Amino acid sequence: MGMDNRNPAVNEWFAAYDNPQRDLVQAVRDAVLDADERVAETIKWKAPTFVYRGNIASFYPKTKTHASLMFHRGAELDDPDGLLEGEGDVSRVARFLDADDLAAKSDALQRLIRQWIALRDGTD
């Protein structure tokens, strides 16, 4: 597990994050950042946001019953695993109920992150 793409500002955000799902949100963060070393993170819209040549996804920090990750342009992604929810033209949401749910969905999540990077790089 490389730590090179962890942002100190996001570490600080987590240190102050008072939420029963904090550990789960942190685990989702790790899964996203571990998908590819080119993924970066920052704080946007008062929440951890993952970026690579544009905004990939942001957490909904107010959710207390699960971890919710909004893919800003998720409708553009091919989602064979059915991870993403929503019918809108642009965004999609991935929900993780607990550690077991994240474990079951982690590969699908990482595939989506890598797909975004491939699309941005013009490779498939």
NUGUDO-770958 format. One record per atom (N, C-alpha, C): residue number from 1; atom name; x, y, z. Coordinates in steps of 0.001 Angstrom, whole numbers, plus 524288, in hexadecimal, padded with zeros to 5 digits. Layout:
+-----+------+-------+-------+-------+
: pos : site :     X :     Y :     Z :
+-----+------+-------+-------+-------+
: NUM :   CA :     X :     Y :     Z :
...
+-----+------+-------+-------+-------+
***
This chain:
+-----+------+-------+-------+-------+
: pos : site :     X :     Y :     Z :
+-----+------+-------+-------+-------+
:   1 :    N : 80356 : 7FB4F : 80000 :
:   1 :   CA : 80000 : 80000 : 80000 :
:   1 :    C : 80376 : 804DE : 80000 :
:   2 :    N : 8039D : 80792 : 7FB97 :
:   2 :   CA : 806A6 : 80C64 : 7FB62 :
:   2 :    C : 803B5 : 810D3 : 7FE0D :
:   3 :    N : 80690 : 8143C : 8009E :
:   3 :   CA : 8040D : 818A3 : 8033F :
:   3 :    C : 80546 : 81DBF : 80068 :
:   4 :    N : 807B5 : 81D59 : 7FBDF :
:   4 :   CA : 8099E : 82204 : 7F93C :
:   4 :    C : 80545 : 825AE : 7F775 :
:   5 :    N : 800AB : 82382 : 7F650 :
:   5 :   CA : 7FC81 : 826E6 : 7F45D :
:   5 :    C : 7F8AD : 82888 : 7F8A3 :
:   6 :    N : 7FA35 : 827E1 : 7FD9E :
:   6 :   CA : 7F700 : 829E6 : 801EE :
:   6 :    C : 7F848 : 82FB0 : 802B1 :
:   7 :    N : 7F43A : 832D1 : 80343 :
:   7 :   CA : 7F4D4 : 83873 : 803E9 :
:   7 :    C : 7F44C : 839D7 : 809B8 :
:   8 :    N : 7F823 : 83C9F : 80BFC :
:   8 :   CA : 7F7D1 : 83E1B : 81188 :
:   8 :    C : 7F2C7 : 8410D : 812E1 :
:   9 :    N : 7F0C6 : 84416 : 80F2E :
:   9 :   CA : 7EBE3 : 846F9 : 8102F :
:   9 :    C : 7E750 : 8433F : 810F6 :
:  10 :    N : 7E76E : 83EE2 : 80E2E :
:  10 :   CA : 7E349 : 83B00 : 80ECE :
:  10 :    C : 7E414 : 837FE : 813E2 :
:  11 :    N : 7E8F4 : 836FC : 8154B :
:  11 :   CA : 7E9F6 : 8349E : 81A6D :
:  11 :    C : 7E7B0 : 837FD : 81EC8 :
:  12 :    N : 7E871 : 83D18 : 81E55 :
:  12 :   CA : 7E65E : 840BC : 82246 :
:  12 :    C : 7E06F : 840A0 : 82251 :
:  13 :    N : 7DE1F : 8405B : 81DAA :
:  13 :   CA : 7D862 : 84017 : 81D48 :
:  13 :    C : 7D66A : 83B4B : 82038 :
:  14 :    N : 7D8EA : 836D1 : 81F60 :
:  14 :   CA : 7D746 : 83205 : 8220E :
:  14 :    C : 7D80A : 8326B : 827EF :
:  15 :    N : 7DC30 : 834F7 : 82996 :
:  15 :   CA : 7DD34 : 8358B : 82F31 :
:  15 :    C : 7D8C7 : 83879 : 831E3 :
:  16 :    N : 7D63F : 83BFC : 82F01 :
:  16 :   CA : 7D205 : 83F28 : 83132 :
:  16 :    C : 7CC9E : 83D04 : 82FCE :
:  17 :    N : 7CC74 : 838CA : 82CDB :
:  17 :   CA : 7C77E : 836A8 : 82AD7 :
:  17 :    C : 7C4C4 : 8337C : 82F0F :
:  18 :    N : 7C082 : 83590 : 83117 :
:  18 :   CA : 7BD99 : 83309 : 83548 :
:  18 :    C : 7B8DF : 8304C : 832F0 :
:  19 :    N : 7B97B : 82B4C : 831C3 :
:  19 :   CA : 7B557 : 8286D : 82F25 :
:  19 :    C : 7B5FD : 822A1 : 8307A :
:  20 :    N : 7B19C : 81FEC : 83180 :
:  20 :   CA : 7B209 : 81A5A : 832DB :
:  20 :    C : 7B45C : 81711 : 82E6F :
:  21 :    N : 7B433 : 81905 : 829A1 :
:  21 :   CA : 7B648 : 8161C : 82523 :
:  21 :    C : 7BBDD : 817BD : 823B2 :
:  22 :    N : 7BE6E : 81A91 : 82726 :
:  22 :   CA : 7C3A2 : 81C98 : 825E0 :
:  22 :    C : 7C770 : 8185E : 82407 :
:  23 :    N : 7C7A8 : 813F5 : 826CC :
:  23 :   CA : 7CB50 : 80FD0 : 82550 :
:  23 :    C : 7CA01 : 80D9F : 81FED :
:  24 :    N : 7C4F3 : 80D31 : 81EC9 :
:  24 :   CA : 7C33E : 80B38 : 819BA :
:  24 :    C : 7C4A4 : 80F17 : 81563 :
:  25 :    N : 7C3B0 : 81414 : 81657 :
:  25 :   CA : 7C509 : 81817 : 8127D :
:  25 :    C : 7CAF2 : 81809 : 81182 :
:  26 :    N : 7CDEC : 81773 : 815AD :
:  26 :   CA : 7D39C : 8171E : 8152F :
:  26 :    C : 7D533 : 8125A : 811ED :
:  27 :    N : 7D287 : 80E07 : 812B0 :
:  27 :   CA : 7D3BA : 80942 : 80FC1 :
:  27 :    C : 7D265 : 809E8 : 809FA :
:  28 :    N : 7CE1D : 80CA0 : 808CF :
:  28 :   CA : 7CCC2 : 80DC0 : 8035D :
:  28 :    C : 7D0FC : 81144 : 80101 :
:  29 :    N : 7D2A9 : 81531 : 803FD :
:  29 :   CA : 7D6EA : 8189C : 80239 :
:  29 :    C : 7DBB3 : 81563 : 800B5 :
:  30 :    N : 7DD37 : 811C0 : 80420 :
:  30 :   CA : 7E1CD : 80E89 : 80312 :
:  30 :    C : 7E111 : 80B55 : 7FE19 :
:  31 :    N : 7DC6A : 80928 : 7FD63 :
:  31 :   CA : 7DB64 : 805F7 : 7F8BE :
:  31 :    C : 7DBF5 : 8093C : 7F3C6 :
:  32 :    N : 7D9EB : 80E02 : 7F3E3 :
:  32 :   CA : 7DA43 : 8116F : 7EF4C :
:  32 :    C : 7DFF2 : 812E0 : 7EE3A :
:  33 :    N : 7E2BE : 81492 : 7F23F :
:  33 :   CA : 7E81F : 8164F : 7F17B :
:  33 :    C : 7EBB6 : 811CC : 7EFFC :
:  34 :    N : 7EA7B : 80D19 : 7F1CB :
:  34 :   CA : 7EDAF : 80891 : 7F08A :
:  34 :    C : 7EC97 : 80678 : 7EB0F :
:  35 :    N : 7E85C : 80847 : 7E89E :
:  35 :   CA : 7E6FD : 80667 : 7E365 :
:  35 :    C : 7EB26 : 807F2 : 7DF6F :
:  36 :    N : 7ED4A : 80C9B : 7E00D :
:  36 :   CA : 7F147 : 80E83 : 7DC66 :
:  36 :    C : 7F42A : 81303 : 7DEF9 :
:  37 :    N : 7F960 : 812E8 : 7DE95 :
:  37 :   CA : 7FC82 : 816E0 : 7E141 :
:  37 :    C : 7FBB9 : 81C52 : 7DEF6 :
:  38 :    N : 7F958 : 81CAD : 7DA4C :
:  38 :   CA : 7F871 : 821CF : 7D7EA :
:  38 :    C : 7F3B5 : 824A2 : 7DA26 :
:  39 :    N : 7F071 : 821C9 : 7DCFF :
:  39 :   CA : 7EBEB : 8244E : 7DF79 :
:  39 :    C : 7EDE0 : 827DF : 7E3D5 :
:  40 :    N : 7EC05 : 82CA9 : 7E3CC :
:  40 :   CA : 7ED45 : 8305A : 7E7FF :
:  40 :    C : 7E84D : 8318F : 7EB08 :
:  41 :    N : 7E8FA : 8340A : 7EF8C :
:  41 :   CA : 7E46F : 8357F : 7F2B5 :
:  41 :    C : 7E51E : 83B10 : 7F49F :
:  42 :    N : 7E0B4 : 83D8D : 7F58A :
:  42 :   CA : 7E0B1 : 842E0 : 7F774 :
:  42 :    C : 7DB98 : 843B3 : 7FA70 :
:  43 :    N : 7DAF8 : 84845 : 7FCBD :
:  43 :   CA : 7D5F5 : 84997 : 7FF2C :
:  43 :    C : 7D329 : 84D65 : 7FB93 :
:  44 :    N : 7CE99 : 84BCC : 7F9AB :
:  44 :   CA : 7CB46 : 84F3E : 7F689 :
:  44 :    C : 7C5BC : 84E96 : 7F88F :
:  45 :    N : 7C2BF : 852B6 : 7F870 :
:  45 :   CA : 7BD5F : 85277 : 7FA67 :
:  45 :    C : 7BD53 : 85053 : 7FFFF :
:  46 :    N : 7C162 : 851BB : 802FB :
:  46 :   CA : 7C1E3 : 85030 : 80878 :
:  46 :    C : 7C212 : 84A4B : 8093A :
:  47 :    N : 7C3DD : 84776 : 8054F :
:  47 :   CA : 7C420 : 841C8 : 805BD :
:  47 :    C : 7C8D8 : 83FBF : 802B5 :
:  48 :    N : 7CAFB : 83B3A : 8045D :
:  48 :   CA : 7CF2A : 838DE : 8014D :
:  48 :    C : 7CD47 : 837BC : 7FBC8 :
:  49 :    N : 7D06F : 83951 : 7F7FB :
:  49 :   CA : 7CF23 : 838AE : 7F27B :
:  49 :    C : 7D3E1 : 83653 : 7EFAE :
:  50 :    N : 7D2DD : 8326F : 7EC7C :
:  50 :   CA : 7D704 : 82FD9 : 7E98E :
:  50 :    C : 7D750 : 8322A : 7E41D :
:  51 :    N : 7DC10 : 83325 : 7E258 :
:  51 :   CA : 7DCC2 : 835D6 : 7DD61 :
:  51 :    C : 7E0EB : 8332E : 7DA03 :
:  52 :    N : 7DFEE : 8334B : 7D4F9 :
:  52 :   CA : 7E3DC : 83203 : 7D10B :
:  52 :    C : 7E1F4 : 83472 : 7CBF6 :
:  53 :    N : 7E494 : 83879 : 7CA35 :
:  53 :   CA : 7E2E1 : 83B54 : 7C58A :
:  53 :    C : 7DD0E : 83C8C : 7C5D9 :
:  54 :    N : 7DB86 : 83EA0 : 7CA3F :
:  54 :   CA : 7D604 : 83FD3 : 7CB4F :
:  54 :    C : 7D461 : 83D39 : 7D061 :
:  55 :    N : 7CFB4 : 83E79 : 7D228 :
:  55 :   CA : 7CDAF : 83C3D : 7D704 :
:  55 :    C : 7CB79 : 836D0 : 7D5E9 :
:  56 :    N : 7CD59 : 832FB : 7D8D7 :
:  56 :   CA : 7CB4B : 82DB0 : 7D833 :
:  56 :    C : 7C67F : 82CEE : 7DBAC :
:  57 :    N : 7C740 : 82DA3 : 7E0BD :
:  57 :   CA : 7C317 : 82C69 : 7E474 :
:  57 :    C : 7C3F8 : 82F42 : 7E995 :
:  58 :    N : 7BFAA : 83060 : 7EC4E :
:  58 :   CA : 7BFE0 : 832F4 : 7F16D :
:  58 :    C : 7BC87 : 82FE9 : 7F54A :
:  59 :    N : 7BE24 : 82FF1 : 7FA39 :
:  59 :   CA : 7BAE6 : 82DAC : 7FE51 :
:  59 :    C : 7B65D : 83149 : 7FFA7 :
:  60 :    N : 7B1F3 : 82EF6 : 80138 :
:  60 :   CA : 7ADBB : 831CD : 803CC :
:  60 :    C : 7AED4 : 83153 : 809A6 :
:  61 :    N : 7B131 : 83535 : 80C16 :
:  61 :   CA : 7B2F0 : 83470 : 81181 :
:  61 :    C : 7AE95 : 8343F : 81591 :
:  62 :    N : 7A9DE : 835FD : 81428 :
:  62 :   CA : 7A5AC : 8362C : 81816 :
:  62 :    C : 7A300 : 830EA : 818D8 :
:  63 :    N : 7A3CB : 82D3B : 8154B :
:  63 :   CA : 7A154 : 8281E : 815AD :
:  63 :    C : 7A35A : 8253E : 81A7C :
:  64 :    N : 79FBC : 8234E : 81DB5 :
:  64 :   CA : 7A158 : 820B6 : 82295 :
:  64 :    C : 7A032 : 81ADD : 822AD :
:  65 :    N : 79D43 : 818E6 : 81EC7 :
:  65 :   CA : 79BBF : 81367 : 81ED4 :
:  65 :    C : 79F21 : 8100D : 81B39 :
:  66 :    N : 7A228 : 81293 : 817D4 :
:  66 :   CA : 7A596 : 80FCB : 8142D :
:  66 :    C : 7A98C : 813BF : 8121C :
:  67 :    N : 7AD0C : 811FB : 80EBD :
:  67 :   CA : 7B093 : 81597 : 80C12 :
:  67 :    C : 7AE86 : 8166A : 80694 :
:  68 :    N : 7AE56 : 81B50 : 804F3 :
:  68 :   CA : 7AC1A : 81CA6 : 7FFE6 :
:  68 :    C : 7B015 : 81FC4 : 7FCBE :
:  69 :    N : 7B141 : 81DD9 : 7F816 :
:  69 :   CA : 7B52D : 82044 : 7F4C0 :
:  69 :    C : 7B292 : 821CB : 7EF99 :
:  70 :    N : 7B277 : 826DF : 7EE7C :
:  70 :   CA : 7AFE9 : 828CE : 7E9CC :
:  70 :    C : 7B3D9 : 8296F : 7E563 :
:  71 :    N : 7B2F0 : 82686 : 7E133 :
:  71 :   CA : 7B629 : 826FB : 7DC81 :
:  71 :    C : 7B3F1 : 82B68 : 7D932 :
:  72 :    N : 7B6EC : 82FA1 : 7D8BB :
:  72 :   CA : 7B4EE : 8345F : 7D641 :
:  72 :    C : 7B2FF : 8337D : 7D0B4 :
:  73 :    N : 7B5C6 : 83035 : 7CDCC :
:  73 :   CA : 7B43B : 82F13 : 7C873 :
:  73 :    C : 7B3A6 : 8292E : 7C7B8 :
:  74 :    N : 7B16C : 826C2 : 7CBAF :
:  74 :   CA : 7B0EE : 82110 : 7CBBB :
:  74 :    C : 7ADC7 : 81ED9 : 7C743 :
:  75 :    N : 7AA42 : 821F2 : 7C503 :
:  75 :   CA : 7A714 : 8200F : 7C09F :
:  75 :    C : 7AA7D : 81EC6 : 7BBE7 :
:  76 :    N : 7AF3F : 82104 : 7BBAB :
:  76 :   CA : 7B2C7 : 81FFD : 7B74C :
:  76 :    C : 7B59A : 81ABF : 7B7D8 :
:  77 :    N : 7B56A : 81874 : 7BC80 :
:  77 :   CA : 7B85C : 813B3 : 7BD7D :
:  77 :    C : 7B52F : 80ED5 : 7BC40 :
:  78 :    N : 7B7DA : 80AF6 : 7BA15 :
:  78 :   CA : 7B582 : 805D8 : 7B93D :
:  78 :    C : 7B595 : 8031F : 7BE8E :
:  79 :    N : 7B11D : 8014D : 7C05D :
:  79 :   CA : 7B0A7 : 7FF34 : 7C5AF :
:  79 :    C : 7AE85 : 7F9A2 : 7C58C :
:  80 :    N : 7B196 : 7F5E5 : 7C386 :
:  80 :   CA : 7AF98 : 7F085 : 7C2F4 :
:  80 :    C : 7AE36 : 7EDF5 : 7C826 :
:  81 :    N : 7B090 : 7EFCE : 7CC68 :
:  81 :   CA : 7AF7D : 7ED75 : 7D189 :
:  81 :    C : 7AAA3 : 7EFBC : 7D423 :
:  82 :    N : 7A869 : 7F3D9 : 7D1CF :
:  82 :   CA : 7A3BD : 7F634 : 7D413 :
:  82 :    C : 7A4B7 : 7F8E9 : 7D93F :
:  83 :    N : 7A965 : 7FB11 : 7D9DC :
:  83 :   CA : 7AAC5 : 7FDA8 : 7DECC :
:  83 :    C : 7A802 : 802E9 : 7DF62 :
:  84 :    N : 7A764 : 805A4 : 7DB06 :
:  84 :   CA : 7A583 : 80B05 : 7DB3D :
:  84 :    C : 79F96 : 80B53 : 7DB03 :
:  85 :    N : 79D6D : 80EC3 : 7DE43 :
:  85 :   CA : 797CD : 80FA4 : 7DE73 :
:  85 :    C : 7968A : 814FB : 7DC3D :
:  86 :    N : 791C6 : 8157C : 7DA17 :
:  86 :   CA : 79000 : 81A8C : 7D832 :
:  86 :    C : 78E90 : 81A4D : 7D278 :
:  87 :    N : 78B1F : 81DD2 : 7D0E8 :
:  87 :   CA : 78925 : 81DE0 : 7CB96 :
:  87 :    C : 78A53 : 822FD : 7C8CC :
:  88 :    N : 78D16 : 82688 : 7CB6E :
:  88 :   CA : 78E09 : 82BB1 : 7C92A :
:  88 :    C : 7917E : 82B87 : 7C45D :
:  89 :    N : 79202 : 82FEF : 7C1C3 :
:  89 :   CA : 79526 : 8304F : 7BD05 :
:  89 :    C : 79AF6 : 83059 : 7BE45 :
:  90 :    N : 79C6C : 831D0 : 7C303 :
:  90 :   CA : 7A1EC : 832D8 : 7C418 :
:  90 :    C : 7A415 : 82F9A : 7C8A0 :
:  91 :    N : 7A207 : 8305B : 7CD4D :
:  91 :   CA : 7A46F : 82DFE : 7D1F0 :
:  91 :    C : 7A20E : 828B4 : 7D357 :
:  92 :    N : 7A500 : 825C1 : 7D665 :
:  92 :   CA : 7A350 : 820BC : 7D880 :
:  92 :    C : 7A56D : 82048 : 7DE0C :
:  93 :    N : 7A309 : 81CD5 : 7E12B :
:  93 :   CA : 7A4B3 : 81C2E : 7E697 :
:  93 :    C : 7A5FB : 81677 : 7E7B2 :
:  94 :    N : 7AA59 : 815A2 : 7EA68 :
:  94 :   CA : 7ABB5 : 8106F : 7EC68 :
:  94 :    C : 7AAF4 : 8108C : 7F24B :
:  95 :    N : 7A81A : 80CAB : 7F452 :
:  95 :   CA : 7A71A : 80C5B : 7F9F0 :
:  95 :    C : 7A9B8 : 80782 : 7FC2A :
:  96 :    N : 7ABDF : 8082B : 800D5 :
:  96 :   CA : 7AE6A : 803DC : 8038E :
:  96 :    C : 7AC12 : 8038D : 808FE :
:  97 :    N : 7A9AD : 7FF13 : 80A48 :
:  97 :   CA : 7A6AB : 7FEA5 : 80F1E :
:  97 :    C : 7AA16 : 7FD94 : 813DD :
:  98 :    N : 7AE4B : 7FA93 : 81312 :
:  98 :   CA : 7B1BE : 7F926 : 81763 :
:  98 :    C : 7B6B0 : 7F6DD : 8150C :
:  99 :    N : 7BA30 : 7F516 : 8186F :
:  99 :   CA : 7BF3B : 7F316 : 8169A :
:  99 :    C : 7BE90 : 7EE69 : 812F4 :
: 100 :    N : 7BADE : 7EAFD : 81422 :
: 100 :   CA : 7BA02 : 7E664 : 810D2 :
: 100 :    C : 7B80A : 7E80A : 80B71 :
: 101 :    N : 7B491 : 7EBE4 : 80B56 :
: 101 :   CA : 7B274 : 7EDCF : 8066C :
: 101 :    C : 7B6CE : 7F04B : 80327 :
: 102 :    N : 7BA23 : 7F342 : 805BB :
: 102 :   CA : 7BE8C : 7F59E : 802F2 :
: 102 :    C : 7C227 : 7F15F : 800D4 :
: 103 :    N : 7C32F : 7ED5D : 803F1 :
: 103 :   CA : 7C693 : 7E91B : 80227 :
: 103 :    C : 7C44E : 7E690 : 7FD47 :
: 104 :    N : 7BF26 : 7E5E4 : 7FD36 :
: 104 :   CA : 7BC90 : 7E36C : 7F8C0 :
: 104 :    C : 7BCC3 : 7E6E8 : 7F3E5 :
: 105 :    N : 7BCD4 : 7EC0D : 7F4B6 :
: 105 :   CA : 7BC77 : 7EFC0 : 7F059 :
: 105 :    C : 7C1AD : 7F24B : 7EEED :
: 106 :    N : 7C5C2 : 7F111 : 7F1DC :
: 106 :   CA : 7CAB9 : 7F3CC : 7F141 :
: 106 :    C : 7CD07 : 7F33B : 7EBC4 :
: 107 :    N : 7CCDB : 7EE7B : 7E9A2 :
: 107 :   CA : 7CEFD : 7EDAA : 7E463 :
: 107 :    C : 7CC06 : 7F0E4 : 7E060 :
: 108 :    N : 7C6D8 : 7F0F0 : 7E0CF :
: 108 :   CA : 7C3A0 : 7F3F6 : 7DD29 :
: 108 :    C : 7C4DA : 7F9C3 : 7DDA6 :
: 109 :    N : 7C579 : 7FB96 : 7E274 :
: 109 :   CA : 7C6C4 : 80114 : 7E365 :
: 109 :    C : 7CBF6 : 80270 : 7E0CB :
: 110 :    N : 7CFE0 : 7FF2A : 7E1A0 :
: 110 :   CA : 7D501 : 80042 : 7DF71 :
: 110 :    C : 7D4F6 : 7FFF3 : 7D97D :
: 111 :    N : 7D1C3 : 7FC80 : 7D74E :
: 111 :   CA : 7D14B : 7FC42 : 7D190 :
: 111 :    C : 7CF16 : 8015E : 7CF6B :
: 112 :    N : 7CB45 : 80399 : 7D22C :
: 112 :   CA : 7C8FB : 80894 : 7D06C :
: 112 :    C : 7CD0B : 80CEE : 7D090 :
: 113 :    N : 7D037 : 80D0B : 7D4AC :
: 113 :   CA : 7D442 : 8110C : 7D520 :
: 113 :    C : 7D82E : 8107E : 7D0A1 :
: 114 :    N : 7D9D2 : 80BAB : 7CF9C :
: 114 :   CA : 7DDA3 : 80ACD : 7CB67 :
: 114 :    C : 7DB43 : 80C02 : 7C616 :
: 115 :    N : 7D638 : 80AF9 : 7C587 :
: 115 :   CA : 7D399 : 80C27 : 7C097 :
: 115 :    C : 7D38F : 81210 : 7BFAB :
: 116 :    N : 7D269 : 8150A : 7C3CB :
: 116 :   CA : 7D27D : 81AC1 : 7C358 :
: 116 :    C : 7D7D8 : 81C9C : 7C16E :
: 117 :    N : 7DBFE : 81A82 : 7C3CC :
: 117 :   CA : 7E14B : 81C19 : 7C254 :
: 117 :    C : 7E26A : 81AAE : 7BCA4 :
: 118 :    N : 7E0CB : 815FC : 7BB08 :
: 118 :   CA : 7E1A6 : 81453 : 7B59B :
: 118 :    C : 7DEBF : 817F0 : 7B1D4 :
: 119 :    N : 7D9FA : 81964 : 7B340 :
: 119 :   CA : 7D6ED : 81CEC : 7AFE7 :
: 119 :    C : 7D992 : 82234 : 7AF77 :
: 120 :    N : 7DBA0 : 8242D : 7B3E5 :
: 120 :   CA : 7DE2B : 82948 : 7B3D9 :
: 120 :    C : 7E358 : 82925 : 7B0DC :
: 121 :    N : 7E5C4 : 8248F : 7B0DD :
: 121 :   CA : 7EAC5 : 823F7 : 7AE1A :
: 121 :    C : 7EA00 : 8228B : 7A861 :
: 122 :    N : 7E520 : 82190 : 7A6EE :
: 122 :   CA : 7E410 : 82031 : 7A189 :
: 122 :    C : 7E5A1 : 81AA4 : 7A02C :
: 123 :    N : 7E629 : 81756 : 7A43A :
: 123 :   CA : 7E755 : 811D1 : 7A354 :
: 123 :    C : 7E2D2 : 80E9B : 7A562 :
: 124 :    N : 7E2A1 : 809C0 : 7A3D0 :
: 124 :   CA : 7DE45 : 8067E : 7A5BB :
: 124 :    C : 7E039 : 8019E : 7A873 :
+-----+------+-------+-------+-------+
***
